[in-house]
């Protein structure tokens, strides 16, 4: 299994943040199916204020660039990206990989 950690800032507006949280309480079935189809086993998003942190566990042969690009072509993915872009504090026309910034692991207690 591979793990990717990413961060993204939402627009600093409490109403928009609440709407973003609500949207993620009801993620469209096609979005969840697409995530699984490309080899993502688990995905979690955590929040502190307007800062988001995503943990993404994938199959061993997951290729971040190729599989993320394939995910973007699956049903309703572009529609979902456009929908959530209004909450995000980044270029709304950027692909998901341009919005979410991959983080570098600098410590692990046990390997």
Backbone as a chain_set.jsonl record, in Angstrom:
{"seq": "XXXXXXXXXXXXXXXXXXXXXXXXXXXXXXXXXXXXXXXXXXXXXXXXXXXXXXXXXXXXXXXXXXXXXXXXXXXXXXXXXXXXXXXXXXXXXXXXXXXXXXXXXXXXXXX", "coords": {"N": [[0.841, -1.177, 0.0], [0.461, 2.254, -0.739], [0.852, 5.556, 0.565], [-0.394, 8.8, 0.368], [-0.16, 12.191, 1.242], [-1.788, 15.253, 1.333], [-2.383, 18.796, 1.007], [-4.645, 21.582, 1.145], [-6.028, 24.818, 0.904], [-9.078, 26.204, 1.916], [-11.363, 28.794, 0.88], [-11.425, 31.51, 3.081], [-14.033, 31.676, 4.54], [-16.619, 31.297, 6.628], [-19.271, 30.408, 5.962], [-18.962, 29.292, 3.388], [-17.135, 27.3, 4.015], [-18.712, 25.689, 5.677], [-20.558, 24.833, 3.731], [-18.872, 23.373, 2.065], [-18.14, 21.292, 3.779], [-20.665, 20.126, 4.093], [-21.141, 19.31, 1.441], [-19.277, 17.272, 1.268], [-20.331, 15.481, 2.995], [-22.14, 14.261, 1.513], [-21.077, 12.988, -0.83], [-21.122, 12.424, -4.269], [-22.192, 9.316, -5.707], [-20.862, 8.476, -8.078], [-18.448, 9.749, -7.908], [-17.235, 8.581, -5.692], [-17.098, 5.962, -6.673], [-15.351, 6.287, -8.856], [-12.997, 7.058, -7.558], [-12.358, 4.703, -6.21], [-12.072, 3.03, -8.434], [-9.664, 3.779, -9.677], [-7.776, 2.845, -7.958], [-7.562, 3.821, -5.39], [-7.699, 3.119, -2.093], [-8.516, 4.087, 0.385], [-9.622, 7.263, 1.487], [-9.278, 10.178, 3.248], [-10.342, 13.294, 4.545], [-9.272, 15.897, 6.501], [-9.782, 18.736, 8.662], [-8.671, 21.953, 9.725], [-9.64, 24.924, 10.694], [-9.533, 26.801, 7.837], [-7.841, 25.153, 6.511], [-7.156, 22.172, 4.816], [-6.419, 18.688, 5.041], [-5.477, 15.857, 3.394], [-5.508, 12.362, 3.467], [-4.483, 9.669, 1.637], [-4.737, 6.417, 0.792], [-3.433, 3.917, -1.277], [-3.403, 1.304, -3.812], [-0.522, -0.805, -4.334], [0.623, -0.489, -6.91], [-0.165, 2.006, -7.74], [0.042, 4.881, -9.675], [0.745, 8.079, -9.206], [0.53, 10.417, -10.92], [-0.425, 9.374, -13.429], [-2.72, 7.853, -12.667], [-4.234, 9.768, -11.331], [-4.757, 11.494, -13.452], [-6.299, 9.776, -15.014], [-8.48, 9.421, -13.294], [-9.633, 11.956, -13.464], [-10.979, 11.804, -15.863], [-13.163, 10.212, -15.537], [-16.71, 9.414, -15.008], [-18.578, 12.252, -14.082], [-16.533, 13.47, -12.678], [-15.259, 15.875, -13.538], [-17.392, 17.631, -13.264], [-17.804, 17.499, -10.477], [-15.345, 18.558, -9.592], [-15.565, 21.19, -10.566], [-17.75, 22.012, -9.072], [-16.833, 21.909, -6.338], [-14.748, 23.689, -6.522], [-15.483, 26.33, -6.059], [-15.328, 26.684, -3.368], [-12.715, 26.508, -2.726], [-9.475, 27.894, -2.136], [-7.876, 28.411, -4.469], [-6.713, 28.25, -7.898], [-9.556, 27.948, -9.788], [-9.702, 26.645, -12.208], [-7.691, 24.835, -12.294], [-6.473, 21.451, -12.394], [-7.346, 18.767, -10.118], [-4.904, 17.775, -9.093], [-3.378, 20.021, -9.252], [-4.453, 21.666, -7.396], [-4.579, 20.414, -4.85], [-1.821, 20.035, -2.815], [0.935, 17.972, -2.722], [2.43, 16.552, 0.13], [5.534, 16.254, 1.9], [6.861, 13.55, 3.615], [8.444, 13.733, 6.691], [9.03, 12.452, 9.022], [8.726, 9.336, 10.689], [7.576, 7.217, 13.122], [7.762, 4.391, 13.342], [8.869, 1.96, 10.994]], "CA": [[0.0, 0.0, 0.0], [1.13, 3.551, -0.746], [0.096, 6.618, 1.23], [-0.121, 10.163, -0.072], [-0.753, 13.218, 2.086], [-1.878, 16.481, 0.563], [-3.035, 19.903, 1.693], [-5.346, 22.569, 0.321], [-6.719, 25.824, 1.712], [-10.383, 26.673, 1.476], [-11.57, 30.224, 1.046], [-11.62, 31.775, 4.509], [-15.402, 32.16, 4.679], [-17.297, 30.251, 7.398], [-20.427, 29.844, 5.249], [-18.459, 28.427, 2.32], [-16.548, 26.125, 4.658], [-19.847, 24.837, 6.062], [-21.104, 24.234, 2.509], [-17.894, 22.376, 1.628], [-18.322, 20.149, 4.682], [-21.947, 19.504, 3.726], [-20.946, 18.62, 0.157], [-18.518, 16.041, 1.505], [-21.196, 14.546, 3.728], [-23.006, 13.652, 0.491], [-20.292, 12.861, -2.066], [-21.871, 11.702, -5.304], [-21.748, 7.923, -5.865], [-19.924, 8.347, -9.202], [-17.145, 10.228, -7.45], [-16.684, 7.521, -4.848], [-16.779, 4.818, -7.541], [-14.154, 6.631, -9.622], [-11.862, 7.019, -6.637], [-12.002, 3.288, -6.015], [-11.7, 2.427, -9.718], [-8.268, 4.05, -10.03], [-6.875, 2.179, -7.024], [-7.507, 4.471, -4.081], [-8.351, 2.22, -1.14], [-9.136, 4.909, 1.418], [-9.33, 8.682, 1.379], [-9.837, 10.941, 4.361], [-10.024, 14.723, 4.547], [-9.331, 16.485, 7.832], [-9.829, 20.199, 8.561], [-8.374, 22.861, 10.815], [-9.97, 26.239, 10.144], [-9.752, 26.681, 6.389], [-6.803, 24.271, 5.975], [-7.535, 20.775, 4.675], [-5.351, 17.696, 4.969], [-6.004, 14.621, 2.821], [-4.725, 11.134, 3.546], [-4.948, 8.818, 0.556], [-4.061, 5.124, 0.726], [-3.656, 3.36, -2.608], [-2.782, 0.02, -4.14], [0.933, -0.688, -4.499], [1.046, -0.055, -8.245], [-0.769, 3.306, -8.045], [0.932, 5.893, -10.251], [0.029, 9.302, -8.829], [0.22, 11.276, -12.064], [-1.251, 8.672, -14.423], [-4.019, 7.467, -12.127], [-4.98, 11.002, -11.077], [-5.234, 11.951, -14.758], [-7.396, 8.881, -15.407], [-9.626, 9.75, -12.441], [-10.251, 13.184, -13.974], [-11.782, 11.518, -17.056], [-14.272, 9.319, -15.192], [-18.012, 10.089, -14.943], [-18.933, 13.341, -13.17], [-15.378, 14.017, -11.966], [-15.076, 17.285, -13.895], [-18.516, 18.348, -12.662], [-17.512, 17.597, -9.049], [-14.234, 19.504, -9.425], [-16.099, 22.536, -10.767], [-18.642, 22.288, -7.942], [-16.088, 22.198, -5.105], [-13.759, 24.744, -6.769], [-15.943, 27.61, -5.528], [-14.987, 26.734, -1.95], [-11.273, 26.361, -2.577], [-8.693, 29.113, -2.3], [-6.861, 28.194, -5.495], [-7.203, 28.435, -9.26], [-10.689, 27.052, -10.019], [-9.532, 25.904, -13.456], [-6.599, 23.864, -12.139], [-6.919, 20.083, -12.087], [-7.231, 18.42, -8.7], [-3.491, 17.646, -8.731], [-2.82, 21.365, -9.153], [-5.048, 22.322, -6.228], [-4.064, 19.702, -3.681], [-0.357, 20.013, -2.843], [1.497, 16.802, -2.039], [3.303, 16.856, 1.25], [6.703, 15.395, 2.057], [6.986, 12.948, 4.933], [9.745, 14.027, 7.284], [9.223, 11.631, 10.222], [7.873, 8.173, 10.914], [8.026, 6.565, 14.354], [8.172, 3.019, 13.02], [8.767, 1.645, 9.563]], "C": [[0.89, 1.245, 0.0], [0.23, 4.552, -0.025], [0.57, 7.963, 0.692], [-0.829, 11.108, 0.883], [-0.675, 14.53, 1.323], [-2.588, 17.551, 1.389], [-3.638, 20.873, 0.68], [-5.992, 23.556, 1.274], [-8.05, 26.169, 1.07], [-10.41, 28.195, 1.559], [-11.936, 30.463, 2.501], [-12.97, 32.455, 4.742], [-16.192, 31.06, 5.387], [-18.503, 29.621, 6.697], [-19.985, 28.901, 4.136], [-17.832, 27.162, 2.902], [-17.643, 25.163, 5.094], [-20.447, 24.128, 4.85], [-20.17, 23.154, 1.967], [-18.02, 21.111, 2.47], [-19.603, 19.405, 4.331], [-21.826, 18.738, 2.407], [-20.228, 17.293, 0.365], [-19.254, 15.048, 2.401], [-22.085, 13.77, 2.757], [-22.272, 13.564, -0.849], [-21.053, 11.98, -3.043], [-21.325, 10.287, -5.481], [-20.728, 7.735, -6.988], [-18.515, 8.78, -8.796], [-16.473, 9.15, -6.604], [-16.287, 6.308, -5.689], [-15.506, 5.077, -8.336], [-12.9, 6.575, -8.777], [-11.402, 5.576, -6.448], [-11.48, 2.649, -7.302], [-10.223, 2.639, -10.05], [-7.273, 3.477, -9.029], [-6.691, 2.873, -5.689], [-8.346, 3.627, -3.123], [-9.091, 2.984, -0.05], [-8.707, 6.341, 1.202], [-10.03, 9.363, 2.544], [-9.423, 12.392, 4.192], [-10.27, 15.233, 5.962], [-9.245, 18.005, 7.686], [-9.397, 20.857, 9.862], [-8.584, 24.266, 10.264], [-10.29, 26.097, 8.665], [-8.687, 25.812, 5.712], [-7.302, 22.838, 5.967], [-6.289, 19.91, 4.577], [-5.973, 16.396, 4.486], [-4.994, 13.494, 3.009], [-5.314, 10.189, 2.511], [-4.107, 7.551, 0.531], [-4.441, 4.447, -0.586], [-3.059, 1.96, -2.726], [-1.298, 0.26, -4.419], [1.36, -0.145, -5.855], [0.388, 1.265, -8.675], [0.305, 4.253, -8.547], [0.222, 7.231, -10.078], [-0.388, 10.136, -10.034], [-0.74, 10.596, -13.031], [-2.639, 8.352, -13.885], [-4.861, 8.682, -11.752], [-5.544, 11.562, -12.378], [-6.395, 11.085, -15.236], [-8.647, 9.17, -14.586], [-10.374, 10.966, -12.983], [-11.143, 12.938, -15.188], [-13.025, 10.685, -16.753], [-15.572, 10.105, -14.973], [-18.158, 11.049, -13.76], [-17.753, 13.952, -12.422], [-15.175, 15.505, -12.272], [-16.177, 18.148, -13.278], [-18.277, 18.544, -11.151], [-16.401, 18.619, -8.794], [-14.712, 20.949, -9.582], [-16.984, 22.943, -9.586], [-17.854, 22.674, -6.688], [-15.071, 23.326, -5.285], [-14.185, 26.075, -6.158], [-15.628, 27.782, -4.045], [-13.485, 26.838, -1.718], [-10.533, 27.657, -2.876], [-7.561, 28.943, -3.29], [-7.498, 28.394, -6.863], [-8.338, 27.46, -9.55], [-10.558, 26.221, -11.296], [-8.417, 24.863, -13.384], [-7.179, 22.47, -11.926], [-6.73, 19.814, -10.597], [-5.776, 18.337, -8.246], [-2.781, 19.0, -8.662], [-3.352, 22.138, -7.967], [-4.504, 21.721, -4.933], [-2.556, 19.586, -3.823], [0.145, 18.816, -2.044], [2.488, 17.238, -0.988], [4.436, 15.837, 1.311], [6.733, 14.854, 3.482], [8.378, 13.221, 5.47], [10.015, 13.214, 8.54], [8.25, 10.469, 10.21], [8.418, 7.436, 12.126], [8.536, 5.16, 14.096], [8.016, 2.789, 11.536], [8.229, 0.254, 9.406]], "O": [[1.933, 1.28, 0.653], [-0.993, 4.409, -0.009], [1.768, 8.224, 0.579], [-1.964, 10.857, 1.287], [0.357, 14.876, 0.747], [-3.3, 17.245, 2.345], [-3.203, 20.965, -0.468], [-6.457, 23.166, 2.345], [-8.146, 26.395, -0.136], [-9.576, 28.804, 2.229], [-12.688, 29.683, 3.086], [-13.043, 33.633, 5.089], [-16.415, 29.997, 4.808], [-18.73, 28.418, 6.829], [-20.567, 27.831, 3.96], [-17.983, 26.077, 2.341], [-17.518, 23.953, 4.904], [-20.805, 22.953, 4.933], [-20.633, 22.13, 1.464], [-18.009, 19.998, 1.943], [-19.611, 18.175, 4.281], [-22.358, 17.635, 2.281], [-20.545, 16.302, -0.294], [-18.831, 13.901, 2.541], [-22.699, 12.766, 3.118], [-22.784, 14.012, -1.875], [-21.563, 10.921, -2.678], [-20.112, 10.084, -5.41], [-19.819, 6.914, -6.859], [-17.522, 8.24, -9.283], [-15.292, 8.848, -6.783], [-15.249, 5.695, -5.439], [-14.67, 4.184, -8.476], [-11.859, 6.099, -9.229], [-10.21, 5.275, -6.519], [-10.562, 1.829, -7.268], [-9.597, 1.763, -10.647], [-6.063, 3.602, -9.218], [-5.769, 2.553, -4.94], [-9.547, 3.447, -3.323], [-10.166, 2.573, 0.385], [-7.58, 6.612, 0.788], [-11.217, 9.15, 2.789], [-8.31, 12.691, 3.758], [-11.338, 15.026, 6.538], [-8.698, 18.506, 6.703], [-9.713, 20.383, 10.954], [-7.788, 24.741, 9.454], [-11.204, 25.365, 8.285], [-8.633, 25.74, 4.484], [-7.808, 22.34, 6.973], [-5.245, 20.346, 4.092], [-6.905, 15.889, 5.11], [-3.801, 13.648, 2.749], [-6.519, 9.938, 2.514], [-2.903, 7.604, 0.278], [-5.613, 4.405, -0.96], [-2.315, 1.503, -1.858], [-0.879, 1.382, -4.702], [2.351, 0.58, -5.947], [0.391, 1.595, -9.861], [1.353, 4.409, -7.92], [-0.79, 7.488, -10.731], [-1.552, 10.518, -10.146], [-1.757, 11.177, -13.41], [-3.633, 8.561, -14.58], [-6.087, 8.628, -11.846], [-6.674, 12.048, -12.41], [-7.364, 11.596, -15.799], [-9.755, 9.166, -15.123], [-11.604, 11.002, -12.964], [-11.981, 13.78, -15.513], [-13.855, 10.477, -17.638], [-15.538, 11.32, -14.776], [-17.898, 10.699, -12.609], [-17.944, 14.86, -11.613], [-14.945, 16.301, -11.361], [-15.92, 19.263, -12.824], [-18.521, 19.626, -10.617], [-16.507, 19.446, -7.888], [-14.309, 21.826, -8.818], [-16.959, 24.097, -9.158], [-18.179, 23.671, -6.042], [-14.58, 23.867, -4.294], [-13.329, 26.872, -5.775], [-15.659, 28.898, -3.527], [-13.043, 27.215, -0.632], [-10.923, 28.419, -3.761], [-6.416, 29.287, -2.997], [-8.692, 28.677, -6.964], [-8.109, 26.251, -9.558], [-11.234, 25.203, -11.443], [-8.229, 24.092, -14.326], [-8.254, 22.324, -11.343], [-6.032, 20.557, -9.907], [-5.444, 18.774, -7.144], [-1.704, 19.108, -8.076], [-2.774, 23.15, -7.57], [-4.034, 22.433, -4.046], [-2.064, 19.093, -4.838], [-0.168, 18.657, -0.864], [3.276, 18.164, -1.186], [4.306, 14.709, 0.834], [6.64, 15.618, 4.443], [9.375, 12.973, 4.791], [11.119, 13.274, 9.08], [7.104, 10.598, 9.779], [9.593, 7.071, 12.155], [9.607, 4.78, 14.57], [7.13, 3.358, 10.898], [8.061, -0.22, 8.282]]}, "num_chains": 1, "name": "protein.A"}
